[in-house]
Amino acid sequence: MISPQNCHYLLTLIFTVHSKYLGKWYEIEKLPASFEKGKCIEANYVLRPDNTVQVVNVQTYKGKIRKAEGTAITQDPREPAKLGVSFSYFTPYAPYWVLSTDYNSIALVYSCTDVLRLFHVD
């Protein structure tokens, strides 16, 4: 979703990539996104030996299963709930901020990118 002005600063929780957060999660609700138009969206998180997280997103779109594989990293150790996720070597890390989670059944995640300090994309 494109909106005028810059991204809002939101408070995140004290978060670590805890073993309970790893594994499969199902998306219940989201803002519209051009890269995610399908249904039955799920994400699977696996901790790698280098402490990055393998991200595998799967969705059903037009009757076909589509998969995107990427990497999540903690960009600033002082703010471990603000992760960055990239699905290509050629794209920068997009924000993946964990606002709330019980590490088991629910997580509230926010992503916003400022564009030229004129508008932002949620």
Backbone atoms as SQL, in Angstrom:
CREATE TABLE atoms (id INTEGER PRIMARY KEY, chain TEXT, resi INTEGER, resn TEXT, atom TEXT, x REAL, y REAL, z REAL);
INSERT INTO atoms VALUES
  (1, 'A', 1, 'MET', 'N', 0.843, -1.147, 0.000),
  (2, 'A', 1, 'MET', 'CA', 0.000, 0.000, 0.000),
  (3, 'A', 1, 'MET', 'C', 0.906, 1.233, 0.000),
  (4, 'A', 2, 'ILE', 'N', 0.703, 2.138, -0.945),
  (5, 'A', 2, 'ILE', 'CA', 1.504, 3.358, -1.048),
  (6, 'A', 2, 'ILE', 'C', 0.766, 4.491, -0.359),
  (7, 'A', 3, 'SER', 'N', 1.480, 5.239, 0.485),
  (8, 'A', 3, 'SER', 'CA', 0.888, 6.349, 1.229),
  (9, 'A', 3, 'SER', 'C', 1.846, 7.530, 1.226),
  (10, 'A', 4, 'PRO', 'N', 1.306, 8.770, 1.324),
  (11, 'A', 4, 'PRO', 'CA', 2.182, 9.934, 1.386),
  (12, 'A', 4, 'PRO', 'C', 2.945, 9.974, 2.708),
  (13, 'A', 5, 'GLN', 'N', 3.999, 10.747, 2.750),
  (14, 'A', 5, 'GLN', 'CA', 4.829, 10.957, 3.941),
  (15, 'A', 5, 'GLN', 'C', 5.740, 9.759, 4.196),
  (16, 'A', 6, 'ASN', 'N', 6.500, 9.853, 5.268),
  (17, 'A', 6, 'ASN', 'CA', 7.443, 8.799, 5.635),
  (18, 'A', 6, 'ASN', 'C', 6.775, 7.727, 6.479),
  (19, 'A', 7, 'CYS', 'N', 7.496, 6.630, 6.689),
  (20, 'A', 7, 'CYS', 'CA', 7.003, 5.545, 7.543),
  (21, 'A', 7, 'CYS', 'C', 6.817, 6.036, 8.972),
  (22, 'A', 8, 'HIS', 'N', 5.908, 5.406, 9.673),
  (23, 'A', 8, 'HIS', 'CA', 5.699, 5.696, 11.085),
  (24, 'A', 8, 'HIS', 'C', 6.698, 4.890, 11.904),
  (25, 'A', 9, 'TYR', 'N', 7.169, 5.481, 12.966),
  (26, 'A', 9, 'TYR', 'CA', 8.059, 4.746, 13.865),
  (27, 'A', 9, 'TYR', 'C', 7.180, 3.991, 14.847),
  (28, 'A', 10, 'LEU', 'N', 7.325, 2.693, 14.898),
  (29, 'A', 10, 'LEU', 'CA', 6.544, 1.867, 15.811),
  (30, 'A', 10, 'LEU', 'C', 7.472, 1.186, 16.796),
  (31, 'A', 11, 'LEU', 'N', 6.996, 1.015, 17.994),
  (32, 'A', 11, 'LEU', 'CA', 7.783, 0.321, 19.006),
  (33, 'A', 11, 'LEU', 'C', 7.715, -1.178, 18.772),
  (34, 'A', 12, 'THR', 'N', 8.854, -1.807, 18.876),
  (35, 'A', 12, 'THR', 'CA', 8.908, -3.258, 18.761),
  (36, 'A', 12, 'THR', 'C', 9.175, -3.839, 20.138),
  (37, 'A', 13, 'LEU', 'N', 8.982, -5.118, 20.261),
  (38, 'A', 13, 'LEU', 'CA', 9.223, -5.753, 21.542),
  (39, 'A', 13, 'LEU', 'C', 10.674, -6.186, 21.657),
  (40, 'A', 14, 'ILE', 'N', 11.055, -6.617, 22.822),
  (41, 'A', 14, 'ILE', 'CA', 12.365, -7.228, 23.002),
  (42, 'A', 14, 'ILE', 'C', 12.224, -8.634, 22.440),
  (43, 'A', 15, 'PHE', 'N', 12.898, -8.882, 21.349),
  (44, 'A', 15, 'PHE', 'CA', 12.659, -10.083, 20.549),
  (45, 'A', 15, 'PHE', 'C', 13.986, -10.734, 20.194),
  (46, 'A', 16, 'THR', 'N', 13.984, -12.019, 20.197),
  (47, 'A', 16, 'THR', 'CA', 15.107, -12.759, 19.639),
  (48, 'A', 16, 'THR', 'C', 14.539, -13.827, 18.718),
  (49, 'A', 17, 'VAL', 'N', 15.335, -14.272, 17.781),
  (50, 'A', 17, 'VAL', 'CA', 14.890, -15.353, 16.912),
  (51, 'A', 17, 'VAL', 'C', 14.936, -16.621, 17.756),
  (52, 'A', 18, 'HIS', 'N', 13.922, -16.764, 18.561),
  (53, 'A', 18, 'HIS', 'CA', 13.784, -17.864, 19.507),
  (54, 'A', 18, 'HIS', 'C', 13.373, -19.116, 18.741),
  (55, 'A', 19, 'SER', 'N', 13.791, -20.268, 19.218),
  (56, 'A', 19, 'SER', 'CA', 13.460, -21.522, 18.533),
  (57, 'A', 19, 'SER', 'C', 11.955, -21.710, 18.378),
  (58, 'A', 20, 'LYS', 'N', 11.158, -21.131, 19.278),
  (59, 'A', 20, 'LYS', 'CA', 9.706, -21.259, 19.160),
  (60, 'A', 20, 'LYS', 'C', 9.151, -20.435, 18.000),
  (61, 'A', 21, 'TYR', 'N', 9.872, -19.390, 17.580),
  (62, 'A', 21, 'TYR', 'CA', 9.413, -18.574, 16.446),
  (63, 'A', 21, 'TYR', 'C', 9.746, -19.247, 15.115),
  (64, 'A', 22, 'LEU', 'N', 10.729, -20.110, 15.126),
  (65, 'A', 22, 'LEU', 'CA', 11.104, -20.819, 13.908),
  (66, 'A', 22, 'LEU', 'C', 10.022, -21.824, 13.542),
  (67, 'A', 23, 'GLY', 'N', 10.015, -22.243, 12.293),
  (68, 'A', 23, 'GLY', 'CA', 9.013, -23.203, 11.840),
  (69, 'A', 23, 'GLY', 'C', 7.981, -22.544, 10.946),
  (70, 'A', 24, 'LYS', 'N', 6.837, -23.186, 10.813),
  (71, 'A', 24, 'LYS', 'CA', 5.806, -22.749, 9.878),
  (72, 'A', 24, 'LYS', 'C', 4.787, -21.828, 10.543),
  (73, 'A', 25, 'TRP', 'N', 4.479, -20.725, 9.856),
  (74, 'A', 25, 'TRP', 'CA', 3.470, -19.757, 10.279),
  (75, 'A', 25, 'TRP', 'C', 2.509, -19.528, 9.114),
  (76, 'A', 26, 'TYR', 'N', 1.240, -19.280, 9.437),
  (77, 'A', 26, 'TYR', 'CA', 0.227, -19.038, 8.421),
  (78, 'A', 26, 'TYR', 'C', -0.222, -17.588, 8.496),
  (79, 'A', 27, 'GLU', 'N', -0.368, -16.967, 7.335),
  (80, 'A', 27, 'GLU', 'CA', -0.798, -15.574, 7.286),
  (81, 'A', 27, 'GLU', 'C', -2.319, -15.512, 7.371),
  (82, 'A', 28, 'ILE', 'N', -2.815, -14.716, 8.311),
  (83, 'A', 28, 'ILE', 'CA', -4.254, -14.582, 8.514),
  (84, 'A', 28, 'ILE', 'C', -4.783, -13.310, 7.860),
  (85, 'A', 29, 'GLU', 'N', -4.052, -12.219, 7.986),
  (86, 'A', 29, 'GLU', 'CA', -4.486, -10.925, 7.451),
  (87, 'A', 29, 'GLU', 'C', -3.263, -10.131, 7.047),
  (88, 'A', 30, 'LYS', 'N', -3.413, -9.265, 6.022),
  (89, 'A', 30, 'LYS', 'CA', -2.293, -8.449, 5.567),
  (90, 'A', 30, 'LYS', 'C', -2.797, -7.269, 4.761),
  (91, 'A', 31, 'LEU', 'N', -1.924, -6.293, 4.570),
  (92, 'A', 31, 'LEU', 'CA', -2.195, -5.222, 3.629),
  (93, 'A', 31, 'LEU', 'C', -1.904, -5.751, 2.225),
  (94, 'A', 32, 'PRO', 'N', -2.534, -5.172, 1.196),
  (95, 'A', 32, 'PRO', 'CA', -2.257, -5.636, -0.169),
  (96, 'A', 32, 'PRO', 'C', -0.774, -5.492, -0.522),
  (97, 'A', 33, 'ALA', 'N', -0.241, -6.482, -1.225),
  (98, 'A', 33, 'ALA', 'CA', 1.156, -6.450, -1.660),
  (99, 'A', 33, 'ALA', 'C', 1.252, -7.054, -3.056),
  (100, 'A', 34, 'SER', 'N', 1.978, -6.388, -3.940),
  (101, 'A', 34, 'SER', 'CA', 2.068, -6.850, -5.328),
  (102, 'A', 34, 'SER', 'C', 2.724, -8.219, -5.447),
  (103, 'A', 35, 'PHE', 'N', 3.603, -8.553, -4.505),
  (104, 'A', 35, 'PHE', 'CA', 4.317, -9.826, -4.572),
  (105, 'A', 35, 'PHE', 'C', 3.568, -10.958, -3.884),
  (106, 'A', 36, 'GLU', 'N', 2.423, -10.645, -3.283),
  (107, 'A', 36, 'GLU', 'CA', 1.693, -11.659, -2.520),
  (108, 'A', 36, 'GLU', 'C', 0.206, -11.525, -2.795),
  (109, 'A', 37, 'LYS', 'N', -0.218, -12.015, -3.946),
  (110, 'A', 37, 'LYS', 'CA', -1.619, -11.905, -4.348),
  (111, 'A', 37, 'LYS', 'C', -2.392, -13.202, -4.148),
  (112, 'A', 38, 'GLY', 'N', -1.711, -14.236, -3.708),
  (113, 'A', 38, 'GLY', 'CA', -2.323, -15.547, -3.602),
  (114, 'A', 38, 'GLY', 'C', -3.109, -15.774, -2.328),
  (115, 'A', 39, 'LYS', 'N', -3.438, -17.031, -2.104),
  (116, 'A', 39, 'LYS', 'CA', -4.175, -17.467, -0.923),
  (117, 'A', 39, 'LYS', 'C', -3.364, -18.537, -0.210),
  (118, 'A', 40, 'CYS', 'N', -3.829, -18.918, 0.962),
  (119, 'A', 40, 'CYS', 'CA', -3.175, -19.972, 1.751),
  (120, 'A', 40, 'CYS', 'C', -1.685, -19.677, 1.921),
  (121, 'A', 41, 'ILE', 'N', -1.378, -18.455, 2.324),
  (122, 'A', 41, 'ILE', 'CA', 0.011, -18.010, 2.427),
  (123, 'A', 41, 'ILE', 'C', 0.621, -18.514, 3.725),
  (124, 'A', 42, 'GLU', 'N', 1.804, -19.096, 3.585),
  (125, 'A', 42, 'GLU', 'CA', 2.526, -19.581, 4.757),
  (126, 'A', 42, 'GLU', 'C', 3.992, -19.185, 4.641),
  (127, 'A', 43, 'ALA', 'N', 4.635, -19.106, 5.790),
  (128, 'A', 43, 'ALA', 'CA', 6.069, -18.805, 5.849),
  (129, 'A', 43, 'ALA', 'C', 6.728, -19.836, 6.743),
  (130, 'A', 44, 'ASN', 'N', 7.886, -20.281, 6.327),
  (131, 'A', 44, 'ASN', 'CA', 8.649, -21.231, 7.124),
  (132, 'A', 44, 'ASN', 'C', 10.016, -20.621, 7.415),
  (133, 'A', 45, 'TYR', 'N', 10.394, -20.606, 8.697),
  (134, 'A', 45, 'TYR', 'CA', 11.648, -19.996, 9.136),
  (135, 'A', 45, 'TYR', 'C', 12.567, -21.074, 9.708),
  (136, 'A', 46, 'VAL', 'N', 13.814, -21.116, 9.192),
  (137, 'A', 46, 'VAL', 'CA', 14.807, -22.096, 9.640),
  (138, 'A', 46, 'VAL', 'C', 16.093, -21.353, 9.970),
  (139, 'A', 47, 'LEU', 'N', 16.615, -21.565, 11.180),
  (140, 'A', 47, 'LEU', 'CA', 17.862, -20.927, 11.590),
  (141, 'A', 47, 'LEU', 'C', 19.038, -21.621, 10.920),
  (142, 'A', 48, 'ARG', 'N', 19.887, -20.831, 10.294),
  (143, 'A', 48, 'ARG', 'CA', 21.087, -21.352, 9.635),
  (144, 'A', 48, 'ARG', 'C', 22.267, -21.301, 10.603),
  (145, 'A', 49, 'PRO', 'N', 23.335, -22.052, 10.331),
  (146, 'A', 49, 'PRO', 'CA', 24.514, -22.042, 11.214),
  (147, 'A', 49, 'PRO', 'C', 25.148, -20.658, 11.386),
  (148, 'A', 50, 'ASP', 'N', 24.989, -19.764, 10.396),
  (149, 'A', 50, 'ASP', 'CA', 25.576, -18.423, 10.505),
  (150, 'A', 50, 'ASP', 'C', 24.652, -17.426, 11.208),
  (151, 'A', 51, 'ASN', 'N', 23.585, -17.920, 11.843),
  (152, 'A', 51, 'ASN', 'CA', 22.594, -17.126, 12.580),
  (153, 'A', 51, 'ASN', 'C', 21.712, -16.257, 11.697),
  (154, 'A', 52, 'THR', 'N', 21.724, -16.467, 10.394),
  (155, 'A', 52, 'THR', 'CA', 20.697, -15.875, 9.549),
  (156, 'A', 52, 'THR', 'C', 19.528, -16.854, 9.525),
  (157, 'A', 53, 'VAL', 'N', 18.406, -16.401, 9.010),
  (158, 'A', 53, 'VAL', 'CA', 17.215, -17.251, 8.973),
  (159, 'A', 53, 'VAL', 'C', 16.811, -17.472, 7.519),
  (160, 'A', 54, 'GLN', 'N', 16.677, -18.733, 7.150),
  (161, 'A', 54, 'GLN', 'CA', 16.144, -19.056, 5.828),
  (162, 'A', 54, 'GLN', 'C', 14.639, -18.826, 5.882),
  (163, 'A', 55, 'VAL', 'N', 14.117, -18.086, 4.909),
  (164, 'A', 55, 'VAL', 'CA', 12.691, -17.788, 4.821),
  (165, 'A', 55, 'VAL', 'C', 12.160, -18.437, 3.549),
  (166, 'A', 56, 'VAL', 'N', 11.124, -19.248, 3.692),
  (167, 'A', 56, 'VAL', 'CA', 10.469, -19.838, 2.524),
  (168, 'A', 56, 'VAL', 'C', 8.990, -19.481, 2.613),
  (169, 'A', 57, 'ASN', 'N', 8.548, -18.619, 1.696),
  (170, 'A', 57, 'ASN', 'CA', 7.143, -18.232, 1.635),
  (171, 'A', 57, 'ASN', 'C', 6.465, -19.016, 0.521),
  (172, 'A', 58, 'VAL', 'N', 5.275, -19.539, 0.807),
  (173, 'A', 58, 'VAL', 'CA', 4.522, -20.330, -0.165),
  (174, 'A', 58, 'VAL', 'C', 3.110, -19.770, -0.237),
  (175, 'A', 59, 'GLN', 'N', 2.577, -19.684, -1.457),
  (176, 'A', 59, 'GLN', 'CA', 1.203, -19.237, -1.656),
  (177, 'A', 59, 'GLN', 'C', 0.602, -19.974, -2.845),
  (178, 'A', 60, 'THR', 'N', -0.720, -20.028, -2.884),
  (179, 'A', 60, 'THR', 'CA', -1.425, -20.570, -4.036),
  (180, 'A', 60, 'THR', 'C', -1.975, -19.393, -4.821),
  (181, 'A', 61, 'TYR', 'N', -1.570, -19.300, -6.096),
  (182, 'A', 61, 'TYR', 'CA', -1.993, -18.184, -6.944),
  (183, 'A', 61, 'TYR', 'C', -2.411, -18.730, -8.309),
  (184, 'A', 62, 'LYS', 'N', -3.647, -18.444, -8.674),
  (185, 'A', 62, 'LYS', 'CA', -4.215, -18.929, -9.943),
  (186, 'A', 62, 'LYS', 'C', -4.061, -20.440, -10.084),
  (187, 'A', 63, 'GLY', 'N', -4.307, -21.136, -8.980),
  (188, 'A', 63, 'GLY', 'CA', -4.284, -22.591, -8.982),
  (189, 'A', 63, 'GLY', 'C', -2.909, -23.225, -8.926),
  (190, 'A', 64, 'LYS', 'N', -1.864, -22.411, -8.854),
  (191, 'A', 64, 'LYS', 'CA', -0.504, -22.947, -8.806),
  (192, 'A', 64, 'LYS', 'C', 0.173, -22.548, -7.503),
  (193, 'A', 65, 'ILE', 'N', 1.039, -23.433, -7.028),
  (194, 'A', 65, 'ILE', 'CA', 1.804, -23.131, -5.818),
  (195, 'A', 65, 'ILE', 'C', 3.040, -22.340, -6.217),
  (196, 'A', 66, 'ARG', 'N', 3.220, -21.197, -5.560),
  (197, 'A', 66, 'ARG', 'CA', 4.374, -20.329, -5.822),
  (198, 'A', 66, 'ARG', 'C', 5.219, -20.255, -4.560),
  (199, 'A', 67, 'LYS', 'N', 6.526, -20.324, -4.745),
  (200, 'A', 67, 'LYS', 'CA', 7.434, -20.312, -3.600),
  (201, 'A', 67, 'LYS', 'C', 8.483, -19.227, -3.799),
  (202, 'A', 68, 'ALA', 'N', 8.811, -18.531, -2.705),
  (203, 'A', 68, 'ALA', 'CA', 9.891, -17.542, -2.710),
  (204, 'A', 68, 'ALA', 'C', 10.810, -17.855, -1.542),
  (205, 'A', 69, 'GLU', 'N', 12.101, -17.953, -1.822),
  (206, 'A', 69, 'GLU', 'CA', 13.081, -18.249, -0.777),
  (207, 'A', 69, 'GLU', 'C', 13.968, -17.035, -0.558),
  (208, 'A', 70, 'GLY', 'N', 14.234, -16.737, 0.710),
  (209, 'A', 70, 'GLY', 'CA', 15.061, -15.588, 1.031),
  (210, 'A', 70, 'GLY', 'C', 15.803, -15.765, 2.338),
  (211, 'A', 71, 'THR', 'N', 16.348, -14.651, 2.815),
  (212, 'A', 71, 'THR', 'CA', 17.142, -14.637, 4.037),
  (213, 'A', 71, 'THR', 'C', 16.688, -13.485, 4.921),
  (214, 'A', 72, 'ALA', 'N', 16.582, -13.759, 6.214),
  (215, 'A', 72, 'ALA', 'CA', 16.292, -12.715, 7.200),
  (216, 'A', 72, 'ALA', 'C', 17.516, -12.551, 8.096),
  (217, 'A', 73, 'ILE', 'N', 17.812, -11.294, 8.423),
  (218, 'A', 73, 'ILE', 'CA', 18.946, -10.996, 9.297),
  (219, 'A', 73, 'ILE', 'C', 18.533, -9.973, 10.344),
  (220, 'A', 74, 'THR', 'N', 19.234, -9.982, 11.463),
  (221, 'A', 74, 'THR', 'CA', 19.098, -8.913, 12.445),
  (222, 'A', 74, 'THR', 'C', 20.047, -7.815, 11.986),
  (223, 'A', 75, 'GLN', 'N', 19.501, -6.656, 11.622),
  (224, 'A', 75, 'GLN', 'CA', 20.331, -5.597, 11.066),
  (225, 'A', 75, 'GLN', 'C', 21.060, -4.792, 12.133),
  (226, 'A', 76, 'ASP', 'N', 20.465, -4.687, 13.312),
  (227, 'A', 76, 'ASP', 'CA', 21.086, -3.942, 14.407),
  (228, 'A', 76, 'ASP', 'C', 20.891, -4.754, 15.684),
  (229, 'A', 77, 'PRO', 'N', 21.967, -5.266, 16.289),
  (230, 'A', 77, 'PRO', 'CA', 21.829, -6.097, 17.490),
  (231, 'A', 77, 'PRO', 'C', 21.126, -5.383, 18.644),
  (232, 'A', 78, 'ARG', 'N', 21.119, -4.046, 18.632),
  (233, 'A', 78, 'ARG', 'CA', 20.428, -3.293, 19.693),
  (234, 'A', 78, 'ARG', 'C', 18.918, -3.304, 19.508),
  (235, 'A', 79, 'GLU', 'N', 18.456, -3.655, 18.293),
  (236, 'A', 79, 'GLU', 'CA', 17.024, -3.727, 18.005),
  (237, 'A', 79, 'GLU', 'C', 16.724, -5.060, 17.303),
  (238, 'A', 80, 'PRO', 'N', 16.805, -6.152, 18.047),
  (239, 'A', 80, 'PRO', 'CA', 16.682, -7.480, 17.423),
  (240, 'A', 80, 'PRO', 'C', 15.306, -7.799, 16.854),
  (241, 'A', 81, 'ALA', 'N', 14.279, -7.030, 17.193),
  (242, 'A', 81, 'ALA', 'CA', 12.952, -7.274, 16.626),
  (243, 'A', 81, 'ALA', 'C', 12.804, -6.652, 15.242),
  (244, 'A', 82, 'LYS', 'N', 13.784, -5.842, 14.845),
  (245, 'A', 82, 'LYS', 'CA', 13.754, -5.213, 13.526),
  (246, 'A', 82, 'LYS', 'C', 14.670, -5.997, 12.590),
  (247, 'A', 83, 'LEU', 'N', 14.059, -6.964, 11.933),
  (248, 'A', 83, 'LEU', 'CA', 14.799, -7.807, 11.004),
  (249, 'A', 83, 'LEU', 'C', 14.740, -7.211, 9.599),
  (250, 'A', 84, 'GLY', 'N', 15.621, -7.674, 8.753),
  (251, 'A', 84, 'GLY', 'CA', 15.580, -7.350, 7.336),
  (252, 'A', 84, 'GLY', 'C', 15.437, -8.643, 6.562),
  (253, 'A', 85, 'VAL', 'N', 14.620, -8.624, 5.511),
  (254, 'A', 85, 'VAL', 'CA', 14.387, -9.820, 4.702),
  (255, 'A', 85, 'VAL', 'C', 14.659, -9.485, 3.239),
  (256, 'A', 86, 'SER', 'N', 15.385, -10.362, 2.577),
  (257, 'A', 86, 'SER', 'CA', 15.655, -10.186, 1.148),
  (258, 'A', 86, 'SER', 'C', 15.413, -11.508, 0.431),
  (259, 'A', 87, 'PHE', 'N', 14.821, -11.400, -0.747),
  (260, 'A', 87, 'PHE', 'CA', 14.542, -12.587, -1.552),
  (261, 'A', 87, 'PHE', 'C', 15.392, -12.638, -2.819),
  (262, 'A', 88, 'SER', 'N', 16.415, -11.796, -2.890),
  (263, 'A', 88, 'SER', 'CA', 17.304, -11.774, -4.046),
  (264, 'A', 88, 'SER', 'C', 18.618, -11.121, -3.650),
  (265, 'A', 89, 'TYR', 'N', 19.691, -11.543, -4.273),
  (266, 'A', 89, 'TYR', 'CA', 20.989, -10.915, -4.016),
  (267, 'A', 89, 'TYR', 'C', 21.013, -9.470, -4.504),
  (268, 'A', 90, 'PHE', 'N', 20.094, -9.121, -5.388),
  (269, 'A', 90, 'PHE', 'CA', 20.107, -7.809, -6.020),
  (270, 'A', 90, 'PHE', 'C', 19.189, -6.794, -5.354),
  (271, 'A', 91, 'THR', 'N', 18.418, -7.214, -4.367),
  (272, 'A', 91, 'THR', 'CA', 17.505, -6.279, -3.707),
  (273, 'A', 91, 'THR', 'C', 17.959, -6.027, -2.275),
  (274, 'A', 92, 'PRO', 'N', 17.729, -4.824, -1.782),
  (275, 'A', 92, 'PRO', 'CA', 18.095, -4.543, -0.391),
  (276, 'A', 92, 'PRO', 'C', 17.158, -5.283, 0.564),
  (277, 'A', 93, 'TYR', 'N', 17.574, -5.353, 1.808),
  (278, 'A', 93, 'TYR', 'CA', 16.737, -5.985, 2.826),
  (279, 'A', 93, 'TYR', 'C', 15.529, -5.104, 3.118),
  (280, 'A', 94, 'ALA', 'N', 14.353, -5.696, 3.099),
  (281, 'A', 94, 'ALA', 'CA', 13.116, -4.991, 3.426),
  (282, 'A', 94, 'ALA', 'C', 12.841, -5.160, 4.914),
  (283, 'A', 95, 'PRO', 'N', 12.250, -4.158, 5.545),
  (284, 'A', 95, 'PRO', 'CA', 11.955, -4.256, 6.974),
  (285, 'A', 95, 'PRO', 'C', 10.971, -5.386, 7.287),
  (286, 'A', 96, 'TYR', 'N', 11.230, -6.071, 8.381),
  (287, 'A', 96, 'TYR', 'CA', 10.344, -7.102, 8.933),
  (288, 'A', 96, 'TYR', 'C', 10.406, -6.892, 10.438),
  (289, 'A', 97, 'TRP', 'N', 9.494, -6.070, 10.945),
  (290, 'A', 97, 'TRP', 'CA', 9.513, -5.698, 12.359),
  (291, 'A', 97, 'TRP', 'C', 8.493, -6.523, 13.122),
  (292, 'A', 98, 'VAL', 'N', 8.941, -7.227, 14.132),
  (293, 'A', 98, 'VAL', 'CA', 8.050, -8.019, 14.978),
  (294, 'A', 98, 'VAL', 'C', 7.544, -7.106, 16.094),
  (295, 'A', 99, 'LEU', 'N', 6.273, -6.735, 16.019),
  (296, 'A', 99, 'LEU', 'CA', 5.680, -5.836, 17.012),
  (297, 'A', 99, 'LEU', 'C', 5.206, -6.592, 18.238),
  (298, 'A', 100, 'SER', 'N', 4.742, -7.817, 18.022),
  (299, 'A', 100, 'SER', 'CA', 4.242, -8.618, 19.137),
  (300, 'A', 100, 'SER', 'C', 4.216, -10.086, 18.719),
  (301, 'A', 101, 'THR', 'N', 4.491, -10.963, 19.666),
  (302, 'A', 101, 'THR', 'CA', 4.366, -12.399, 19.415),
  (303, 'A', 101, 'THR', 'C', 4.322, -13.148, 20.739),
  (304, 'A', 102, 'ASP', 'N', 3.677, -14.300, 20.709),
  (305, 'A', 102, 'ASP', 'CA', 3.755, -15.200, 21.859),
  (306, 'A', 102, 'ASP', 'C', 4.707, -16.357, 21.543),
  (307, 'A', 103, 'TYR', 'N', 5.408, -16.270, 20.408),
  (308, 'A', 103, 'TYR', 'CA', 6.376, -17.267, 19.932),
  (309, 'A', 103, 'TYR', 'C', 5.747, -18.627, 19.653),
  (310, 'A', 104, 'ASN', 'N', 4.427, -18.690, 19.628),
  (311, 'A', 104, 'ASN', 'CA', 3.777, -19.979, 19.476),
  (312, 'A', 104, 'ASN', 'C', 2.642, -19.956, 18.457),
  (313, 'A', 105, 'SER', 'N', 1.705, -19.005, 18.621),
  (314, 'A', 105, 'SER', 'CA', 0.518, -19.060, 17.780),
  (315, 'A', 105, 'SER', 'C', 0.140, -17.738, 17.124),
  (316, 'A', 106, 'ILE', 'N', 0.754, -16.632, 17.524),
  (317, 'A', 106, 'ILE', 'CA', 0.385, -15.345, 16.945),
  (318, 'A', 106, 'ILE', 'C', 1.600, -14.425, 16.885),
  (319, 'A', 107, 'ALA', 'N', 1.688, -13.692, 15.793),
  (320, 'A', 107, 'ALA', 'CA', 2.736, -12.685, 15.642),
  (321, 'A', 107, 'ALA', 'C', 2.157, -11.526, 14.843),
  (322, 'A', 108, 'LEU', 'N', 2.463, -10.320, 15.260),
  (323, 'A', 108, 'LEU', 'CA', 2.068, -9.115, 14.548),
  (324, 'A', 108, 'LEU', 'C', 3.342, -8.518, 13.971),
  (325, 'A', 109, 'VAL', 'N', 3.393, -8.430, 12.642),
  (326, 'A', 109, 'VAL', 'CA', 4.601, -7.988, 11.945),
  (327, 'A', 109, 'VAL', 'C', 4.265, -6.771, 11.097),
  (328, 'A', 110, 'TYR', 'N', 5.202, -5.832, 11.022),
  (329, 'A', 110, 'TYR', 'CA', 5.016, -4.596, 10.257),
  (330, 'A', 110, 'TYR', 'C', 6.191, -4.410, 9.314),
  (331, 'A', 111, 'SER', 'N', 5.909, -3.915, 8.124),
  (332, 'A', 111, 'SER', 'CA', 6.962, -3.602, 7.167),
  (333, 'A', 111, 'SER', 'C', 6.617, -2.302, 6.469),
  (334, 'A', 112, 'CYS', 'N', 7.592, -1.405, 6.377),
  (335, 'A', 112, 'CYS', 'CA', 7.378, -0.124, 5.716),
  (336, 'A', 112, 'CYS', 'C', 8.711, 0.346, 5.149),
  (337, 'A', 113, 'THR', 'N', 8.673, 0.864, 3.930),
  (338, 'A', 113, 'THR', 'CA', 9.881, 1.365, 3.278),
  (339, 'A', 113, 'THR', 'C', 9.637, 2.780, 2.779),
  (340, 'A', 114, 'ASP', 'N', 10.481, 3.721, 3.207),
  (341, 'A', 114, 'ASP', 'CA', 10.409, 5.093, 2.700),
  (342, 'A', 114, 'ASP', 'C', 10.959, 5.134, 1.279),
  (343, 'A', 115, 'VAL', 'N', 10.302, 5.908, 0.419),
  (344, 'A', 115, 'VAL', 'CA', 10.746, 6.060, -0.964),
  (345, 'A', 115, 'VAL', 'C', 10.990, 7.540, -1.235),
  (346, 'A', 116, 'LEU', 'N', 12.243, 7.891, -1.414),
  (347, 'A', 116, 'LEU', 'CA', 12.658, 9.259, -1.740),
  (348, 'A', 116, 'LEU', 'C', 12.166, 10.306, -0.741),
  (349, 'A', 117, 'ARG', 'N', 11.865, 9.881, 0.455),
  (350, 'A', 117, 'ARG', 'CA', 11.350, 10.774, 1.500),
  (351, 'A', 117, 'ARG', 'C', 10.064, 11.503, 1.094),
  (352, 'A', 118, 'LEU', 'N', 9.394, 10.961, 0.095),
  (353, 'A', 118, 'LEU', 'CA', 8.146, 11.552, -0.388),
  (354, 'A', 118, 'LEU', 'C', 6.926, 10.723, -0.005),
  (355, 'A', 119, 'PHE', 'N', 7.089, 9.410, -0.023),
  (356, 'A', 119, 'PHE', 'CA', 5.987, 8.518, 0.328),
  (357, 'A', 119, 'PHE', 'C', 6.574, 7.229, 0.871),
  (358, 'A', 120, 'HIS', 'N', 5.707, 6.360, 1.339),
  (359, 'A', 120, 'HIS', 'CA', 6.174, 5.074, 1.858),
  (360, 'A', 120, 'HIS', 'C', 5.298, 3.942, 1.338),
  (361, 'A', 121, 'VAL', 'N', 5.861, 2.754, 1.379),
  (362, 'A', 121, 'VAL', 'CA', 5.150, 1.549, 0.964),
  (363, 'A', 121, 'VAL', 'C', 5.067, 0.631, 2.170),
  (364, 'A', 122, 'ASP', 'N', 3.827, 0.307, 2.600),
  (365, 'A', 122, 'ASP', 'CA', 3.609, -0.618, 3.720),
  (366, 'A', 122, 'ASP', 'C', 3.592, -2.033, 3.195);
